[in-house]
Amino acid sequence: MQTNWTDNEIKRCILREGLFVRRGMSDEAAETLAERCMFRDRDFDDRRACIECKHMQESGFCKATKQWAQQKDMFHRCHRFEWQVPRTN
């Protein structure tokens, strides 16, 4: 089991934290979710959280499904999921 983070994992985690904070999460919650995402990625788990998707609006509404998003930090499978690419600044 790999315990040390790679440089790419650290960069990705920092970018995700920024995205999650911009989408309304507290710093602590964003850090926790970014870490969970990193471990999920290591396990090749294909589930995603709504907060990672480009369709989720600030209000929590999903443009793709035309419904309110599920709990935004819960991993699940969604056939309409599309990555929201985090900004680098």
N, C-alpha and C positions, 0 to 999 in steps of 0.2 A: 504494500500500500504506500503510495507516494504521499509524503507529508510536506515537503518543501514546495513552495510555490515557484513556478517559473517566472521569468521576466514578463512573458506574454500574459500569464494569468494575473499578475499584479497590475499591469496596464489595463487589462480588460475589467478587472474588479473596480479600479478607480473610475473608469469611464461609466460603468454601470451605476456606481454610487451616485455620480453626478446626474445621470438620467433619472434615477429614482427620486432624488431630492427635488429636481425640477418638476417632477410629476406629483409632488406633494408629500413624500415620505420624510420623516424626521431623519437626521443624520445617522442616528443609531439604527433605526429600522432599515435604512438604505444599505448600511454597511453589512448588517446581518443577512439581508436578502442577496446582496452581491456575493457574499461568501457561500450562501446556499446554492446560488447559480453556478459558482465555480465547481463545487463538489458535484452538482448535477451534471455539468459538462464532462467532468472526469469520468463519470459513470456511463456516459453516452446515453443519458436519459433524454428522450425526445419530448418531454413535457415542457411547457412554457408557462410563464405568468403573464396575465393581461398587461401589467405595467411595462413589459418588454415589447409590446406590440405597437406598431405604428397606427393601428386603428383605434386605440383607446384614447378618448378625449379627456381633457382635464376634469370634466364633470363626472367621469367614470362610465360614460356612454360609449359603446362600441359601434363605430361607423360600419363595420363589416357585417355584423349580425343584426344591427338595428335594435339592440337590447342593451340593458345595463350590464356592464362587465361583471364577471364573477369577482370574488374577492381578489383584489389586484395583485396580491403576493402569493396566491395559491397556484402551485404547478398543476397543469392539466393539459389535455390535448385539444387543440382547436384547429380545424381544417382551414380556417381563414386567417390564421396567424401569419403575420409578416413582421420581420425584424424592424424595430426602430433603431437606427444606427445612432449610438451616442455621439454627441459633439465632443471634439477634442479640446475645446476651450471653455 
